[in-house]
Amino acid sequence: MKQPPLPIPFRAARCPDTAAIKSPFRQAGLGLVEIMVALAIGAFMLGGVLSLVIWVSQARTELDKTSEQIENGRYAIQLLSDELRLAGFYGNSRIVASTYAAPSPCTTTVSELGFSYESATASTAYPVPVQGYVSPPSEATCLGHALADSEVLSVRHVETTGIAVASATTGVPYVQLSQCQTDTQPMLFSAAGASAFVLKDKDCSAKTELWPYALRTYYLSDCDICSPSDGIPTLKVAELQKSASGLSIVAQSVAEGIEDIHFEYGMDLDTDGTPDCYVPDPSVDTAPATASCPASGWAAADATNWSNVVSVRINLLARSTDSSAGWKDEREYDLGRKDAEGNSDLEGPFNDSYRRQVYSAVVTLPNVSGVRE
């Protein structure tokens, strides 16, 4: 038989020892060591956040500099390409010049701009579509603040939209091309206003339209804003414009940061519309030996050689307008220049804090090559 459980002995409850319980007042707040640790952790985290903000800001600044340099370089190469594609466009007629002239890029006299017609020989003269210089010519006083060793390119054509003779503005040069077989000459060039233009349209009834003449000369300057000089290399254009006193050449900035530029001209010496060789200066008396041009076809007259240019190769060096801390440009850049032995004549190293990039394009002159094909 199972024994019943023994009764649990009664024990009197003991009151807790009040002396062993810590006062709640003594538990409030943190110790000095704990505060120091918290401050150290906070300062470390704040330093990390500040470092991240500074890094992002610097990266954003450098990205802006690079983006600006790329935009300026691409814009300059696109503008020059578009301008060259219009070179030699003198209206909707296919009148081929009998002779060509190579006037100064700074002339403002209408009779010296290169257009003429000789009735005795029925000879029509046009200015060459493109004309370059390996350095600013001494007579080019209109090229303000031009770099002494920079290349210069003049492009000539008419604007792509003709206007009615009645809309002619006195003082603005226009080209008028005859469409009527009974006209005594094929072309007129004048800035004397509507009364100077008498050539007729195809029906020989009304006067044919006028084409505003454009002469633009591109060159490199040592400043964008030049008074006082900001020291930023800039591609500029000097453009023939009407002014209160007649015609004048007005220069304005095109793209900042264009530090160097080199042109090579594709020569069509056999008149088939395609370039036979590329030379840096068609103005020389003979073709450079390193250019591998055909033995025949080169002329002693500068204007004749320039009239045979059917394409232009452009190489330009674009530089950021602001320096980059911690960056040193130790690279060399090939702009297509050759030395006397035909070896590449590289630019650099510059050993400064500016970022650079080369942009290149080969542009065909359709208004010159097209009539030869």
Stockholm file with secondary structure:
# STOCKHOLM 1.0

chainA/1-373         MKQPPLPIPFRAARCPDTAAIKSPFRQAGLGLVEIMVALAIGAFMLGGVLSLVIWVSQARTELDKTSEQIENGRYAIQLLSDELRLAGFYGNSRIVASTYAAPSPCTTTVSELGFSYESATASTAYPVPVQGYVSPPSEATCLGHALADSEVLSVRHVETTGIAVASATTGVPYVQLSQCQTDTQPMLFSAAGASAFVLKDKDCSAKTELWPYALRTYYLSDCDICSPSDGIPTLKVAELQKSASGLSIVAQSVAEGIEDIHFEYGMDLDTDGTPDCYVPDPSVDTAPATASCPASGWAAADATNWSNVVSVRINLLARSTDSSAGWKDEREYDLGRKDAEGNSDLEGPFNDSYRRQVYSAVVTLPNVSGVRE
#=GR chainA/1-373 SS CCCCCCCCCCCCCCCCCTTTSCCGGGGSSCCHHHHHHHHHHHHHHHHHHHHHHHHHHHHHHHHHHHHHHHHHHHHHHHHHHHHHHHTTCCSSCCCCCSEEECCCTTCCCGGGSSCEEETTTTEEEEECSEEEESSCCTTCTTSTTBCTTCCEEEEEEECSSCBCGGGCCTTSCEEEECCCTTCSCSEEEESSCGGGCCCBCTTSSSBCCEEEEEEEEEEEESCSSBTTBCCCCEEEEEEEEEETTEEEEEEEEEEETEEEEEEEEEECSSSSSSCSEEESCTTSSSCCGGGTCCSSCCCSSHHHHHHTEEEEEEEEEEECSSCCTTCCCCCCBCCSCBCTTSCBCCBCCCCSSCCEEEEEEEEECHHHHTTTC
#=GC SS_cons         CCCCCCCCCCCCCCCCCTTTSCCGGGGSSCCHHHHHHHHHHHHHHHHHHHHHHHHHHHHHHHHHHHHHHHHHHHHHHHHHHHHHHHTTCCSSCCCCCSEEECCCTTCCCGGGSSCEEETTTTEEEEECSEEEESSCCTTCTTSTTBCTTCCEEEEEEECSSCBCGGGCCTTSCEEEECCCTTCSCSEEEESSCGGGCCCBCTTSSSBCCEEEEEEEEEEEESCSSBTTBCCCCEEEEEEEEEETTEEEEEEEEEEETEEEEEEEEEECSSSSSSCSEEESCTTSSSCCGGGTCCSSCCCSSHHHHHHTEEEEEEEEEEECSSCCTTCCCCCCBCCSCBCTTSCBCCBCCCCSSCCEEEEEEEEECHHHHTTTC
//
